[in-house]
Amino acid sequence: MPLFGLGTSHQGGYSHEAVVYALTQCGVRHIDTAERYGCEEQLGRAIKESMVSREDLWITNKLWPDNYGFSTAKKACLRSCSIMGLEYFDLYLMHWPGNFESRVSNREARAETWRALEELYKEGICKAIGVSNFLVHHLEQLKEDSSGVIPHVNQMEYHPYQQSSTVMEYCQKEGIVFEGYCPLAKGQLLDEPKVLHMAEKHRRTPAQICIRWSLQNGVVTIPKSTKIQRVRENCQVFDFQLDKTDMEALSKMHDGRHVTWDPSNIQ
Ligand SMILES: NC(=O)c1ccc[n+]([C@@H]2O[C@H](COP(=O)([O-])OP(=O)(O)OC[C@H]3O[C@@H](n4cnc5c(N)ncnc54)[C@H](OP(=O)(O)O)[C@@H]3O)[C@@H](O)[C@H]2O)c1
């Protein structure tokens, strides 16, 4: 799984130009999307336009809880593939541990949906399967309920304010790849004095400092931008290093805040 990818989103819009630019001019090979973001069709077009071979790409998609349940999940995945013009996903995630259907408990919905993902994996429609926003108790229950495949990846909010350390340690112990989203805390980190100071010290931008921090912690990261100059900037993070003092100073910024949603109330 490429350590660096480009995020896409419904919030803040989707930019066809930025995706094509990332693929053709910046060498980005990993793109993160979701059924929920409503840009599958446009993204499929951008991938085609880029002319990058399918086997060189890593495409992650996510299943929205509206479509949890065994047969609905399978149908939703096949529909997403068809909308994007793809034969398979490199990674397919359950987007959220909660279920929007009151007929079954969250745990039952997760287990039933996971069975569908296991089948999609065995059929080769999803080369890897995983979850997103799952805390330790969700992962433990899934392990008990599944027929043997444990999630390959758990995608979690991850930036200096929100380090999800307990989940990260659990994932490392269980052999689950810990992937981080919102590396810039949706921009909140970009005017932090400590980050600005480091940017000046390394002659880099605040966004590059934040992305580099994730990468140096070994965390897969997927910053999003709709602007081509920022896409380029965000990719230029492989030719400098933060030192131990910088890494520690950023790690001390954890205050537990979420800039998106917080799964801790989901049973
Ligand atoms: N699994 C989940 O539940 C979940 C939840 C949230 C996000 N995600 C994934 O993670 C990806 C990234 O998360 P995110 O977009 O929410 O947050 P983010 O990457 O932390 O921040 C994106 C914001 O920062 C701005 N930005 C990007 N690069 C910049 C730069 N170099 N300088 C200044 N501003 C910059 C963007 O604006 P412009 O677009 O205007 O440049 C946008 O407003 C998403 O696209 C999505 O794929 C997953």
The ligand as a Tripos MOL2 file, in Angstrom:
@<TRIPOS>MOLECULE
LIG
   48    52     1     0     0
SMALL
NO_CHARGES

@<TRIPOS>ATOM
      1 N1        -12.6040    7.6180    6.8390 N.am      1 LIG1
      2 C1        -13.1480    8.7550    7.2000 C.2       1 LIG1
      3 O1        -14.0920    8.7930    7.9950 O.2       1 LIG1
      4 C2        -12.5810   10.0350    6.6510 C.ar      1 LIG1
      5 C3        -12.9860   11.2620    7.2210 C.ar      1 LIG1
      6 C4        -12.4310   12.4370    6.7060 C.ar      1 LIG1
      7 C5        -11.5100   12.3720    5.6630 C.ar      1 LIG1
      8 N2        -11.1660   11.1860    5.1090 N.ar      1 LIG1
      9 C6        -10.2190   11.1010    3.9710 C.3       1 LIG1
     10 O2         -9.0500   11.8430    4.2960 O.3       1 LIG1
     11 C7         -8.7870   12.8290    3.2970 C.3       1 LIG1
     12 C8         -8.1300   14.0430    3.9090 C.3       1 LIG1
     13 O3         -8.9520   14.5950    4.9260 O.3       1 LIG1
     14 P1         -9.5600   16.0780    4.8790 P.3       1 LIG1
     15 O4         -9.6420   16.5740    3.4800 O.co2     1 LIG1
     16 O5        -10.8070   16.0310    5.6490 O.co2     1 LIG1
     17 O6         -8.5050   16.9170    5.7140 O.3       1 LIG1
     18 P2         -6.9730   17.4080    5.4840 P.3       1 LIG1
     19 O7         -6.3510   16.6590    4.3590 O.co2     1 LIG1
     20 O8         -6.3540   17.4060    6.8260 O.co2     1 LIG1
     21 O9         -7.1590   18.9500    5.0780 O.3       1 LIG1
     22 C9         -7.7670   19.3420    3.8910 C.3       1 LIG1
     23 C10        -7.9730   20.8510    3.9680 C.3       1 LIG1
     24 O10        -6.7210   21.5250    3.9630 O.3       1 LIG1
     25 C11        -6.6000   22.3620    2.7930 C.3       1 LIG1
     26 N3         -5.2440   22.1440    2.2690 N.ar      1 LIG1
     27 C12        -4.7410   21.0450    1.6550 C.ar      1 LIG1
     28 N4         -3.4490   21.2030    1.3590 N.ar      1 LIG1
     29 C13        -3.0970   22.4440    1.7940 C.ar      1 LIG1
     30 C14        -1.9050   23.1720    1.7560 C.ar      1 LIG1
     31 N5         -0.7860   22.6710    1.2350 N.pl3     1 LIG1
     32 N6         -1.9060   24.4310    2.2890 N.ar      1 LIG1
     33 C15        -3.0160   24.9500    2.8270 C.ar      1 LIG1
     34 N7         -4.1990   24.2810    2.9010 N.ar      1 LIG1
     35 C16        -4.2370   23.0500    2.3750 C.ar      1 LIG1
     36 C17        -7.6980   21.8810    1.8410 C.3       1 LIG1
     37 O11        -8.2210   22.9630    1.1050 O.3       1 LIG1
     38 P3         -8.2100   23.0010   -0.5210 P.3       1 LIG1
     39 O12        -8.9140   21.7770   -1.0180 O.co2     1 LIG1
     40 O13        -8.9370   24.2750   -0.7970 O.co2     1 LIG1
     41 O14        -6.7610   23.0400   -0.9100 O.co2     1 LIG1
     42 C18        -8.7720   21.3650    2.8070 C.3       1 LIG1
     43 O15        -9.5480   22.4480    3.2750 O.3       1 LIG1
     44 C19       -10.1830   13.0990    2.6940 C.3       1 LIG1
     45 O16       -10.0780   13.6700    1.4310 O.3       1 LIG1
     46 C20       -10.7590   11.7010    2.6740 C.3       1 LIG1
     47 O17       -10.2590   10.9920    1.5460 O.3       1 LIG1
     48 C21       -11.6640   10.0100    5.6200 C.ar      1 LIG1
@<TRIPOS>BOND
     1     1     2 1
     2     2     3 2
     3     2     4 1
     4     4     5 ar
     5     4    48 ar
     6     5     6 ar
     7     6     7 ar
     8     7     8 ar
     9     8     9 1
    10     8    48 ar
    11     9    10 1
    12     9    46 1
    13    10    11 1
    14    11    12 1
    15    11    44 1
    16    12    13 1
    17    13    14 1
    18    14    15 2
    19    14    16 1
    20    14    17 1
    21    17    18 1
    22    18    19 2
    23    18    20 1
    24    18    21 1
    25    21    22 1
    26    22    23 1
    27    23    24 1
    28    23    42 1
    29    24    25 1
    30    25    26 1
    31    25    36 1
    32    26    27 ar
    33    26    35 ar
    34    27    28 ar
    35    28    29 ar
    36    29    30 ar
    37    29    35 ar
    38    30    31 1
    39    30    32 ar
    40    32    33 ar
    41    33    34 ar
    42    34    35 ar
    43    36    37 1
    44    36    42 1
    45    37    38 1
    46    38    39 2
    47    38    40 1
    48    38    41 1
    49    42    43 1
    50    44    45 1
    51    44    46 1
    52    46    47 1
@<TRIPOS>SUBSTRUCTURE
     1 LIG1         1 GROUP 0 **** ****
